[in-house]
Amino acid sequence: RWLYGKQICLFYAFCGVLFGICSLSTLTLLSTVCCLKICFPVYACAWTYAAIFACSPLAHWGEYGAEPYGTACCIDWRSTNENMVAMSYTVVLFVFCFIFPCGVIVTSYSLILVTVKESRKAVEQH
């Protein structure tokens, strides 16, 4: 069971979500920056993006709580069955912190591969 009380549980869960989303956001931004540097002449903030979603349960959009085994804290996934606000947070989190980043990563690296392949052909022709 969780030994450290509700406040430490909230802090632990907050940190888990903040750093988890920041990690995926960083990978997303890295893939985007790589794509932009290679494919386009413009540039494309992971911490702000992650902080918005990690702070949301602290502002009562979604909830933090103990995980099912009770040994750690994270997003309270069970609350989505009872609370429509928590459900909306989970859906938005899924779309904007999983689907969207994965889509950006796949698109970015696909564009990089296409650009590198075209560059290789151009070099071989010269």
Number of C-alpha atoms within 10 A of each C-alpha: 10 14 10 10 8 14 10 13 21 20 16 19 24 25 17 17 21 20 16 15 25 22 15 18 25 18 17 22 19 16 20 24 17 18 25 17 14 16 17 11 8 10 10 11 10 16 14 12 16 21 17 12 22 25 16 15 20 14 9 12 17 25 25 26 23 21 18 13 9 11 11 17 24 20 22 18 17 15 17 18 9 9 12 13 15 23 19 14 19 21 13 14 17 13 13 16 21 14 13 15 22 17 11 17 21 15 15 23 15 13 18 20 15 13 16 14 12 12 12 11 11 10 9 8 7 5
